[in-house]
């Protein structure tokens, strides 16, 4: 008998798994993982399933992170938080503001748990996880060994980290350390935040504005299943950007520290005329083109096919390739989303 994965991921597809276990202790995680490994079963560790797409039923064990706890200490210059991996990210952001700790407000309403944040190096409105990260505590699931990676050892990049590569398969993030300066500087570089006054703005006002904007654009997963931003914002060379800008002068762009140019994937999809495009039960959201929704009992294959069509149409119009941010899960584990949607 298989068990429904519908409540355990935000696309709310009718996928199933052989076994689903919610773990509340490290010992339980280690025991259940090793049992499944010794039984030669596929294993998937989930937080809130806010960044996964199940292409099929999963023929293995899904372990759901329910590790809880927030510890806070401070010195003259910084607040230090030690947060367990199963804590909800947005609730953590709210907790910091309630306790007069600033620095996470731009990252409000990002779905998922704290343990998932380093994997994607989550980011929004000019702030990325790496800017607030102090360390990441990791568990080697084969040996039971605990080890800590400093921020510099995490290999952070744009939606990238070592947790997608060398620590992907047999390690789990147990907790993270955050380091937030007491001398707070607002980040007001994106969207409507640029209209706020840097001299008078408060962390709570930034939080409220980010929540308002995200809520107006992003559908509630309980109404229409989705995984938030489906595609990464593409980063291209200055030379390539000049060619694109010559054809599309109004294209939004963001200069990166290394001289490359970041484009807005949502804008590209929108200007390619793809809002509302539907394949099977999957649709491009009409309010935010970066979001694909489960509109009418979509399958994982519907969403993957829609993503493939979007990539092709954006390439044809702009000569720019956009890649999925969402992890694709097949019968036996993660598969290459880039290959499937190319």
BELJODA-V626415 format. One record per helix or strand of 3 or more residues. SS is the DSSP state (H for helix, E for strand). FROM is the first residue (numbers start at 1). TO is the last residue. If there is no record, write none. Layout:
BEGIN
SS,FROM,TO  SS,FROM,TO
END
This chain:
BEGIN
H,6,8  E,16,23  H,26,38  E,42,46  E,52,54  E,58,65  E,70,74  E,78,84  H,89,98  H,105,107  H,114,120  H,129,131  E,133,140  E,146,150  H,151,154  H,162,164  E,171,181  H,191,195  H,203,217  E,225,229  H,238,247  E,253,255  E,261,263  H,265,271  E,282,284  E,291,294  H,300,318  E,327,330  E,333,335  H,337,341
END
